[in-house]
């Protein structure tokens, strides 16, 4: 099995440990606030790679947004359903989402970058058909093009990134304008964050 394909199994095997270690202090809040500012009141948000729903989805739910969370880990989704039973939680690979429904916002925080480069390119078509006119899109990526291996639970954890120019081109080609981008944001744990908006 390719290392990028084993990410799904890794998160399922270590779901409870990941949830326990996941920081809940919401240092990501400034970026979430920028994302939320582009959404209508009570708007719909698709959280791709939602994990166990805390703290990001929890914050959006508390602000009145209607969240649909997607994660490939059944154990993660079970935790989401326990914590936030009024929201919709779906066990599915983000690369296999069917068209038909659109959202006011799409979030892929620390999840999209586990896909291999070819799958990342294909995801921009998925982002586009899942986005309502004017929808916000926010994702984290690597800060250089290539593969970087991390580790969790004593197992290798795959990450990959395209280069900045290719992300910008893919956004433009799929109908998004860049609102903000910061490489290795020191105020957000060194995350490289992209915030874009679908043209109306």
Kinemage of the C-alpha trace (Angstrom):
@kinemage 1
@onewidth
@group {chain A} dominant
@subgroup {mainchain}
@vectorlist {calphas} color= white
{ca unk a 1} P 0.000 0.000 0.000
{ca unk a 2} L 1.285 3.471 -0.883
{ca unk a 3} L 2.168 5.656 2.091
{ca unk a 4} L -0.398 8.270 1.091
{ca unk a 5} L -3.142 5.622 0.981
{ca unk a 6} L -2.338 4.389 4.501
{ca unk a 7} L -3.203 7.758 6.061
{ca unk a 8} L -6.828 6.594 6.343
{ca unk a 9} L -5.862 3.464 8.269
{ca unk a 10} L -3.461 5.351 10.503
{ca unk a 11} L -6.076 7.843 11.679
{ca unk a 12} L -8.561 5.058 12.356
{ca unk a 13} L -6.020 3.053 14.340
{ca unk a 14} L -5.024 6.078 16.421
{ca unk a 15} L -8.320 8.012 16.506
{ca unk a 16} L -8.648 8.202 20.284
{ca unk a 17} L -5.004 9.126 20.786
{ca unk a 18} L -5.250 11.822 18.127
{ca unk a 19} L -8.378 13.278 19.729
{ca unk a 20} L -6.696 13.290 23.137
{ca unk a 21} L -3.601 15.073 21.831
{ca unk a 22} L -5.398 17.530 19.537
{ca unk a 23} L -5.091 20.982 21.042
{ca unk a 24} L -8.409 22.564 21.989
{ca unk a 25} L -7.163 26.099 22.660
{ca unk a 26} L -8.160 27.237 19.136
{ca unk a 27} L -5.027 29.125 18.144
{ca unk a 28} L -6.526 28.837 14.636
{ca unk a 29} L -9.300 31.278 15.579
{ca unk a 30} L -7.999 34.296 13.602
{ca unk a 31} L -8.141 32.251 10.409
{ca unk a 32} L -11.549 30.808 11.286
{ca unk a 33} L -12.798 34.343 11.850
{ca unk a 34} L -11.565 35.396 8.393
{ca unk a 35} L -13.255 32.359 6.894
{ca unk a 36} L -16.496 32.996 8.774
{ca unk a 37} L -16.551 36.639 7.684
{ca unk a 38} L -17.109 35.440 4.110
{ca unk a 39} L -20.113 33.292 5.058
{ca unk a 40} L -23.772 34.294 5.362
{ca unk a 41} L -25.365 34.108 8.800
{ca unk a 42} L -26.357 30.497 9.583
{ca unk a 43} L -24.572 29.395 6.419
{ca unk a 44} L -23.549 25.847 5.584
{ca unk a 45} L -19.982 24.607 6.029
{ca unk a 46} L -18.406 21.407 4.719
{ca unk a 47} L -15.528 20.351 6.971
{ca unk a 48} L -13.339 17.907 5.031
{ca unk a 49} L -11.200 15.775 7.299
{ca unk a 50} L -13.173 16.983 10.307
{ca unk a 51} L -11.510 14.601 12.754
{ca unk a 52} L -13.428 14.393 16.020
{ca unk a 53} L -15.043 17.807 15.536
{ca unk a 54} L -13.017 19.776 18.049
{ca unk a 55} L -12.023 22.523 18.102
{ca unk a 56} L -12.709 23.813 14.570
{ca unk a 57} L -16.164 22.449 13.805
{ca unk a 58} L -17.178 23.087 17.416
{ca unk a 59} L -16.319 26.761 17.032
{ca unk a 60} L -18.267 27.105 13.783
{ca unk a 61} L -21.282 25.322 15.282
{ca unk a 62} L -21.195 27.648 18.300
{ca unk a 63} L -21.312 30.598 15.891
{ca unk a 64} L -24.516 29.273 14.338
{ca unk a 65} L -23.173 27.713 11.162
{ca unk a 66} L -24.616 24.398 9.982
{ca unk a 67} L -21.725 21.966 9.679
{ca unk a 68} L -21.453 18.819 7.618
{ca unk a 69} L -18.315 16.929 8.584
{ca unk a 70} L -16.600 14.328 6.423
{ca unk a 71} L -13.845 12.035 7.622
{ca unk a 72} L -12.577 8.646 6.515
{ca unk a 73} L -12.314 7.406 10.116
{ca unk a 74} L -15.442 5.776 11.539
{ca unk a 75} L -14.115 6.293 15.081
{ca unk a 76} L -13.620 10.017 14.495
{ca unk a 77} L -17.114 10.391 13.079
{ca unk a 78} L -18.561 8.448 16.020
{ca unk a 79} L -17.025 11.034 18.361
{ca unk a 80} L -18.491 13.863 16.274
{ca unk a 81} L -21.948 12.305 16.437
{ca unk a 82} L -21.711 11.974 20.203
{ca unk a 83} L -20.588 15.572 20.668
{ca unk a 84} L -22.733 17.328 18.082
{ca unk a 85} L -25.748 15.115 17.276
{ca unk a 86} L -27.652 17.864 15.463
{ca unk a 87} L -25.037 18.214 12.732
{ca unk a 88} L -24.430 15.846 9.814
{ca unk a 89} L -21.371 13.592 9.992
{ca unk a 90} L -20.346 11.338 7.109
{ca unk a 91} L -17.735 8.581 6.886
{ca unk a 92} L -16.219 9.042 3.455
{ca unk a 93} L -13.002 9.752 1.595
{ca unk a 94} L -12.999 13.429 0.611
{ca unk a 95} L -11.926 12.403 -2.904
{ca unk a 96} L -15.188 10.470 -3.377
{ca unk a 97} L -17.802 13.113 -2.634
{ca unk a 98} L -20.705 13.135 -5.097
{ca unk a 99} L -21.903 16.354 -6.756
{ca unk a 100} L -25.361 17.680 -6.092
{ca unk a 101} L -25.156 19.646 -2.853
{ca unk a 102} L -23.317 22.930 -2.432
{ca unk a 103} L -22.044 24.769 0.634
{ca unk a 104} L -21.334 28.358 1.664
{ca unk a 105} L -17.940 27.360 2.998
{ca unk a 106} L -15.478 24.496 2.600
{ca unk a 107} L -12.763 23.848 5.160
{ca unk a 108} L -9.901 21.365 4.667
{ca unk a 109} L -7.683 22.091 7.643
{ca unk a 110} L -4.674 19.802 8.125
{ca unk a 111} L -6.345 17.145 5.985
{ca unk a 112} L -6.002 18.062 2.301
{ca unk a 113} L -2.196 17.939 2.574
{ca unk a 114} L -2.305 14.194 3.274
{ca unk a 115} L -3.307 13.595 -0.364
{ca unk a 116} L -0.717 12.895 -3.032
{ca unk a 117} L -0.051 15.680 -5.561
{ca unk a 118} L -2.231 14.191 -8.315
{ca unk a 119} L -5.183 13.832 -5.950
{ca unk a 120} L -4.672 17.367 -4.662
{ca unk a 121} L -4.976 18.681 -8.205
{ca unk a 122} L -8.221 16.756 -8.702
{ca unk a 123} L -9.628 18.122 -5.463
{ca unk a 124} L -9.964 21.595 -6.935
{ca unk a 125} L -12.683 20.300 -9.259
{ca unk a 126} L -14.430 18.880 -6.192
{ca unk a 127} L -14.040 22.154 -4.309
{ca unk a 128} L -15.632 23.941 -7.253
{ca unk a 129} L -18.708 21.759 -7.657
{ca unk a 130} L -19.347 21.704 -3.909
{ca unk a 131} L -19.154 25.510 -3.627
{ca unk a 132} L -22.145 27.796 -3.819
{ca unk a 133} L -21.534 31.151 -5.559
{ca unk a 134} L -19.437 33.294 -3.240
{ca unk a 135} L -18.445 30.318 -1.064
{ca unk a 136} L -15.325 30.514 1.077
{ca unk a 137} L -12.613 27.866 0.730
{ca unk a 138} L -9.845 27.496 3.288
{ca unk a 139} L -7.158 24.817 3.332
{ca unk a 140} L -3.698 24.243 4.710
{ca unk a 141} L -0.818 23.095 2.542
{ca unk a 142} L 2.898 22.538 2.804
{ca unk a 143} L 5.302 25.416 2.369
{ca unk a 144} L 7.286 23.761 -0.436
{ca unk a 145} L 6.506 21.431 -3.325
{ca unk a 146} L 7.166 17.773 -2.612
{ca unk a 147} L 6.596 15.044 -0.061
{ca unk a 148} L 7.312 15.352 3.653
{ca unk a 149} L 6.961 12.414 6.003
{ca unk a 150} L 5.777 13.000 9.527
{ca unk a 151} L 5.007 10.522 12.300
{ca unk a 152} L 2.092 9.697 14.560
{ca unk a 153} L 1.667 6.780 16.897
{ca unk a 154} L 5.032 5.418 15.853
{ca unk a 155} L 3.924 5.178 12.209
{ca unk a 156} L 4.979 7.271 9.193
{ca unk a 157} L 2.428 9.943 8.227
{ca unk a 158} L 2.384 11.166 4.625
{ca unk a 159} L 2.171 14.848 3.655
{ca unk a 160} L 2.572 16.454 0.237
{ca unk a 161} L 2.289 19.864 -1.333
{ca unk a 162} L 2.253 21.555 -4.686
{ca unk a 163} L 4.117 24.809 -5.154
{ca unk a 164} L 2.535 28.193 -4.492
{ca unk a 165} L 2.168 29.091 -8.161
{ca unk a 166} L 0.325 25.859 -8.948
{ca unk a 167} L -2.128 26.306 -6.091
{ca unk a 168} L -2.804 29.842 -7.294
{ca unk a 169} L -3.367 28.614 -10.850
{ca unk a 170} L -5.688 25.799 -9.741
{ca unk a 171} L -7.769 28.216 -7.699
{ca unk a 172} L -8.059 30.625 -10.616
{ca unk a 173} L -8.903 27.904 -13.137
{ca unk a 174} L -11.661 26.594 -10.890
{ca unk a 175} L -13.349 29.906 -10.268
{ca unk a 176} L -11.797 31.084 -6.996
{ca unk a 177} L -10.049 34.319 -6.110
{ca unk a 178} L -7.382 34.360 -3.402
{ca unk a 179} L -8.426 36.363 -0.348
{ca unk a 180} L -5.394 35.692 1.834
{ca unk a 181} L -2.376 33.401 1.976
{ca unk a 182} L 0.327 33.122 4.616
{ca unk a 183} L 3.283 30.757 4.487
{ca unk a 184} L 4.244 29.225 7.836
{ca unk a 185} L 2.101 31.648 9.814
{ca unk a 186} L 3.908 32.132 13.137
{ca unk a 187} L 0.597 33.047 14.785
{ca unk a 188} L -0.956 29.732 13.713
{ca unk a 189} L 1.569 27.086 14.645
{ca unk a 190} L 3.551 27.573 11.436
{ca unk a 191} L 0.654 26.514 9.203
{ca unk a 192} L 0.612 27.557 5.561
{ca unk a 193} L -2.943 28.724 5.011
{ca unk a 194} L -4.900 29.557 1.862
{ca unk a 195} L -8.225 31.403 1.995
{ca unk a 196} L -10.132 31.862 -1.242
{ca unk a 197} L -13.639 32.730 -2.382
{ca unk a 198} L -15.699 31.344 -5.252
{ca unk a 199} L -16.643 33.979 -7.762
{ca unk a 200} L -20.349 34.723 -8.038
